[in-house]
Amino acid sequence: MDVDIFIPCFIDQLYPQTGFNMVKVLEKAGVRVHYNTNQTCCGQFAFNSGYWEEARKLGKKFIKDFSNNRPIVGPSASCIGYIKNFYDELFYNSAYHNEYKQLQRNIYEITDFLVNVIRVDDFGSVFEHKVTYHDSCAALREYGLKDEPRKLLKKVKGLELVEMKDTDVCCGFGGTFSVKFEPISTAMAEQKVRNALDTGAEYIVSTDSSCLMHQYGYIKKHKLPLKVAHIVDVLASGI
């Protein structure tokens, strides 16, 4: 199978290794990867902040950048959940109607793609650590992911998965929410991190680097014995 990969802007700028690791995992699964270097942002930040015209411009570019009808795979349930659910708000009954509908059918978060589309869940990965999993709001509520990441983690050699209390409760990031409502956001991060620490885990793992970035900010500031890892980086370990 041939796929296009979507690398969200914050992955590109802050966590490029996660992008490289996604390619590594897909190729291990026998998938041929294509990368359009013209791609930029999907427009989620602008949309969530109320700048719909700017989001529409970015959305039009995104649709044009991924117009070849191959499956599109990305390492962010947040960005892909936004495209699947909210491009309707931007392009319904517009000149881009058919194109965005095709895009919505073709785009997948990577754990969904691996488990439900190509049905590969074991890559010979090795990650000898105790981890706990954070269900991001976007992954759980917008995209509908729950079991897929856990199925993949359970196949990683040496990995012990322990569930934290209130795993489905928001960590407080919420994009610009963490800037506009910093005290509330920080308190939510504290609770999430404390729940993770209570499990005895060494790592918090998630499908969304944005959530992990927020939680790691709290961890680093308070010098806590905990690390974070995107699920793609865990799956790429040891292969």
N, C-alpha and C positions, 0 to 999 in steps of 0.2 A: 504494500500500500504506500502511496505517496501522500504526504501531508505538508501543509504550510504551518510554520510555527509562528505564534504571536508572542512577542516578548514585551510585556508592559513597560512603560517608561521608567517606573521606579526599579524594576528588575534590571533594566538596561543600565541605569545610572548608579544604583547602589549595590545590587547583588548580581552582577553579570555571571558569576560562576554558576548560579542556579539555572540560568539560560543554557550555558554550556552543558550542565549536567542533564537537563531535559533532553537535549540532543543525544547525549550518551545513552540515556535510558531508552529512548525511542529506537535508536539504531540497534541496541541490544535486543529489542523486541522484533527486529526485522523490518522496521519502517524506514522508508526513504524520506529524508527531511529536506524541505525547501525553505529558504529564508529570504524574504524581500527586505532589503536593507533600507528601503524608502519608508517603511512603517514607522509611526510615531506613537502618539497617545490615542486611546479609544474615546477620550472625552469625558470620562467619568467624573473627574475632579471638578471640571467646569459645570457639568450638569448638576451635581450635588450641591454646588454653591449658588445655583440659580442663574448661571450664565448660559442659557440655553442656545443662544445664537452661536456663541463660541463652540459649544458642545456639538451643535449641528455641523459646523464647518469641519471639526475634527472627525465626526462620524462619517461625513461624505468622503473624506480622504481615506478613512479606514475601509469603507466599502469598496473603493476603487483599488486600494492596495491588496485586497483579498478577493479578487473578482474571478478567480480561475476555477471555482467550484470544487477544489480539493478540500478535504476535511482540514479544519484549522484547530490547532491544539496549543493551549497556553497554560502556564503555571500560576494562574491567579483566578480563583473562583469569584473573587470580587469583580474584576474587570469583565470576565466572561458572563457572569450573572447580570451585570449591568447591560451588556450588549443584548443578551437574550430577552431581558425584561423591559428595558427602557428605550431601545431604539424605536419601539412602537410610538412612544411619545414624540419623538423627533421627526419620524419619516412616514407616519401613517398617511395614506392617501396622497403621497407626494410622488415626484418623478422617480424617487428611489425605492418605491414601495416593494417592487418585485425583487430588487437586488438585496434589500435588507432582510426580507423574508428568507431568501436563499441563504444568506449569511447566518441568520439565527439557527437554521436547521443544520448548518455545517460546522458550527464552532463548539468545541468541547474543552472543559477543564481536564487536565491530564489524567487524574486518577479515574475519572469517569470514562475517558477514552480507553485507558489500559484495561480496566475491569469489564466494562460493558460493551465496548466496540470491538477491540481486537482480542479481548479475553485472554490477556497475559497478566499474571500476577506474581510471578517468581522470576527474578533476574539474577539469582545467585548473589544477591546483595549481602554484605556483612556489616553489621553495626552493633558492636558489643556494648550496648548501653541500655539503661533503664529509661524509658521515655513515657511521657504522658501526652495525650492528644487534645488540642484545642479546636473545637468546632467554631470556625468563624461565622459571624452572622450571615455574611453573604453566601458562604458555602452551604450552610444548613438551610437557611430560609429563602434565599433567592434562587440558588442553583439546585438545591435538593440533595446535597451530598451528606451521607452519614456513614454508611457501611463501607464504601469503596476505599477510603484511605486506610481504614482499619484492616481490611482484607490484605492490602498490600504490606502494611507494617508487620502483620503476623507471619508473613513469609520471609522476612528478613532474618538471616541467621544471627544468633547472638542477641537479638533485640528482645527486651521484655517490655510489653505494653501494659501500663497501669492507668486506669481511668481516674481522673480527678473529680472532685465534687463540683457540681454545676458546670460541667464541661461545655454546655450549650449557652452559657451566659456570656454576654458581650464583655470584651476585654477593655472597652473604653476608647478604642482608636477612632473608628467612625469617620476617617478622613479629616475634614476641617473641624469636626466636632472636638477633636483633641486639642485644637488651637483655640476655638471659640469658648469652650467650656473646660478649661484646663483642670480646675480642682475636681470636678466630677470625673473627668477622664482619668486623672491620676488615681483617684480612689478606686475606680473600677479595675485599673491595671493592678493595683496593690492586692485587691481581693483575688483576682485571677492568679497572680504569681504565688500568693500564699496557698491557694488551693493546690497549685502544682507542687510546691515545696512539701506540702503535707503528704504527698504520695511517695516521697523519697526518690523521685525521678531526677535524672541528671539533665534531661533535655525536655523542653516543650516543642512539640512538632505540630505543624499546621500546613494547610494548603495555601495560606496567604502570608506573604512576607511583610505586608503592611501591619498586620496584627502582631507578628513576631517582632518587628522593629519597635513597636510601641511597648510591648512587654519587656523587651531587652533593655530599653531605655530606663525603665524602673529597676530592673535587675542590676544593671551596671551602676546606676547612681547609688544604690544601697549595698553594693558589693555582696550580692547574694550568690550562693553556690548553685547556680542554675545556668544552663545555656539554652539556646534556641536553634532550631534547624527546620528549614523547609523540607517537606516530604520528598521532594525531588532529590535534594542533596543526600538524604538518607538512602533512597533507592539506588543512587549512583555510587554509594560507598562500597568499595571492594569489587567493583565490576570493571 
